[in-house]
Amino acid sequence: MAAVKRRGRRSATAAARTNNQPARLASALAALARGLPNPWDEATDYFRGFTAALPGPNALSPASFRSALGIGQRYAIDMSPADDKLIALGNAGIDWGEDIAGGFRQLGTVMRVTLAERTLAFARGSGVVRVRVWLFGRSDDGTLVGLRSISTEP
């Protein structure tokens, strides 16, 4: 009987580890981004990790992104592919310094290896100056995983 309970605990622990993978990846991305400035912001806003459920068969779109993150209809969701932006940031040693450019190269490499549909998204609204920004992708189970920050726009 004890062996059955032990086996049951291991199964539950293994299931918990599997379900926590997107959160662990978000934490890892936040650790990689620690100290990297938000290139879409003039202030000192940095990145924080995030996850949001978006079941696998749902296509990534502004509407599905809005629903997954609970963003109000007041905001327009602007989305674009992130790979070229990450590559440009990784190559911007002259502008940002080699340490920061190297940090973006590392972040881009990890995101390309672990996430599909890498995307940059902004939630903009009329009169909104502090705009929410997300740099993210989709994990194997469809979960949105990445970094979020704020961008100051005129």
Buried (B, 14 or more C-beta within 10 A) or exposed (E): EEEEEEEEEEEEEEEEEEEEBBBEBBBBBBEBBEEBBBBBBEEEBBBBBBBBEBEEEBEBEBEBBBBBBEBEEEBBBEBEEBBEBBBBBBEBBEEBEEEBBBBBBBBBEBBBEBBEBBBBBBBBBEEEEEBBBBBBBBBEBBBBBBBBBBBEBE
